[in-house]
Amino acid sequence: MSRSAHPAGPRHADVLPEGHYSAPATDLNELDPKVWSRTVTRDADGALTVGGIEVARLAEEFGTPAYFLDESDFRARCRAWADAFGTEADVFYAGKAFLSRAVVRWLKEEGLNLDVCSGGELTTALGAGMPAERIAFHGNNKTVAEIERAVEAGVGRIVLDSFQEIARVSHIAQRLGTRQRVQIRVTVGVEAHTHEFIATAHEDQKFGIALADGQAAEAVRRALTLDGLELIGIHSHIGSQIFDMAGFEVSARRVVQLLAEVRDEHGVELPEIDLGGGLGIAYTSDDDPSEPHEIAKALGDIVTRECESAGLRTPRISVEPGRAIVGPTAFTLYEVGTIKPLEGLRTYVSVDGGMSDNIRTALYDAEYSVALVSRTSEAEPMLVRVVGKHCESGDIVVKDAFLPADLAPGDLIAVPATGAYCRSMASNYNHALRPPVVAVRDGQARVIVRRETEEDLLRLDVG
């Protein structure tokens, strides 16, 4: 369901019916391993540690708010996806979730490929040493300059998103004296069970070429006839934060039907299909994501079954996990500033960050967990809304959660599962300074994306 719109923003302060939030955990000090990264624990004094380093030390050295990324967990998740799909499939990390030069190097070392969707992401990937042939270039409106840069670099594939782009990429490739490997992104008419803003395979949206009315078939015909293109397959992406595999089954069936049509009409069996990403992660204890090996088996079984039914050779599968890799590996650390109880409603806990470092709650009504991490507490749970410091009533980080009733200004709280889309979508609203990303591993912490400074803001303001 979409949120009702109002010029002043959503009515977040409405009193909702009793039971709209989960009951408090039996022990507020417990850290659910589904939600937190793998090296997170509490030390003997009750403080949270990650990679063997206690959060108070991290806050003192790097300040708050800050994103702390568990490098060991990130690398382990990369290996789990690579191992699950093996050598007969390709795993492309979706760089839009979070990208930095350090992350590119980790991906390269752990054997994953990389999906980018802008010139900036492509520059980051190439600059950090990702081989061009392991890069896929996405986007619904790539500029001529971006396409030229991608073709000149020799990216492994460009995903074509429109009829104009089919001709545009072919023309550029011919002018540069090469044939560019491409896939065609199709919208398969699947309504994914997710927020409407991040469902991407129904027909009324900006991505891809619809299967309906033969549009995708015509796109394939055109791509096969152009000398500048080497059509290697079909791409489909049905949305984000998805737990139900039924949507992937319908999508795969329709993509395979298109492959059969291509074979029957053109005598060509396209060798690859990309089923996109969008697999969900646990933001709260109520979420139950699948493991990579379960996803790999399910997708492999679906494609094999559909191809056998259509009399096709099983194509090589590609997937694009982004959130599923980086999302659970990071948390955002905040310092509590003010605490405002509202009798009979909830307590507002204001922190030193907000919608500038995590827009997802305001944008998607996303749910998050939160914990007191600088100490433990035996106090009774209180219903809280964690809000930021911005001049905006919709500046909410965690809409409804429970924290100990003895929470006080100066305490450190952390919101887990913020590795994906938080730093990537961060802004300078109210001239806020975007937080750093700090990688933590084996007792060592280092900045991989530094905190912005006021000088950074002024440097762009030419007066």
C-alpha positions, 0 to 999 in steps of 0.5 A: 500500500502506498502512503497517503500524500500531504503537502506537509508530509506524512502524518507520522504522529497519528496514534495507531491502533494498539498492537501495531508494533511488536511486543518488547523483547523479553531481554532488551539487552539481547542482540538478535544475530539475524539483525546484527552483523556476525562479529557483533557481541557484548563485552563483559561490561555489557557494551556492544563490540564489533570486530573486537572493538567496543563502541565507546572507543569507536565513538571517541575516535570516529564520532557520531553518527557513523556507519560501522561496517563489519569487513569480515562479515561482508567478505563472508557473505560474498563468499557464501553467494559465490559458493552457493551459485558456483562456477555455472552462474554469475553473481554481480554485487549491486553497487547502488546498495553501497559502493566505495573503492575499498568495497570494490577491492573486497569484491574483486578479492572474493570473486564477485562481479559488480553491477553499476548504474551511473558514470560515478559508480563506473569510475569508482569500479574501474579506479579501484581495479575491478576488471571491466569484463566483470562489470555490468552497466545498468540504468534507464537513461544512460547518457551518451558520455556514460555509454562511451566510457563503458564501451571504451572500457570494455565492460562485460555487459550493458543492460539495454532499457529502451528502444532508443538505447538499443540503437544508441549503444549499437551506434556508439559501439560501431563508431568505436570499432567494437561489438558490445555485449548486451542484455535486454531488460524486460518488465514481466508484469509481476507484482512483487510483494514489496513497497510500491516504490521499490517494485520494478517488474509491473508494467506501469514504471520506468524500467525495462521493455514490457513483454506485453504487446510483443514489445520485448520480442521486437526489442530482441529482433532489433538487437539481433540485427544491429552489428554493434551489439552482441545480444547475450541474454534477457534481464529481469528484476522484480523489486527489492526487499522480497522474501517470497520466491513465487514472484521469481518463479513467475518471472523466470517462466515468462522470461523462458517463454520469451527465450523460446519465442526467440528460438522459434522466430530467429533460430537463436538460443540466448545463452544467459538470463539475469534474474536481478536481485532484491532478496530481503534481509532482516531489519527486525526479528520478525523478518526471515530471509533465506540463505544464499544456498537456498536461493541458489537452489530455488532459482536454479530449479525454477529455471531448469524446470521451465527450460525443460518444459520449453525444450531449451538448453538451460541458460547461464544464470546471473543474480545481483545481490546488493542489500543481501550482502552489505545490508546486514554488515553495518550499523549506524551509531548515534548519541542520544541528545534529548528525551521527550516523553508524551504521556499516553503515547510514546517517548521521543528519543532524538539523536545526532543524525536522522533522515540525512543518514537514513532516508528509508524510514521517511521514504519507504516507511521502512522498519528498523531495530534499535538497541542501547549499546554503550551499556546494558540495562535492567530497566523496564521497556518503554515505547520510543520513536527514534528521531533525528535533528532535522527541521522536518516532522518526518525525520524518523529513524525508527518509528516504533521500538522499545528501549530501556526506561532509564535511557539518558542523554549521552547514551549510545544507541545503534540501528543495525542493518544499515549497510545498504542504501543509507550512506548511498542515499545520504544527503546534506539536508539542513547542511548536515555533514554525511557520516563516515563509513568505518570498516572494522576487522580483527580489532582494527578500524579504519575509515573507508569513506571519511566524514564530510566537513564544513569545508567540503560544503563550502568548497561546492558553494561558489558564491 
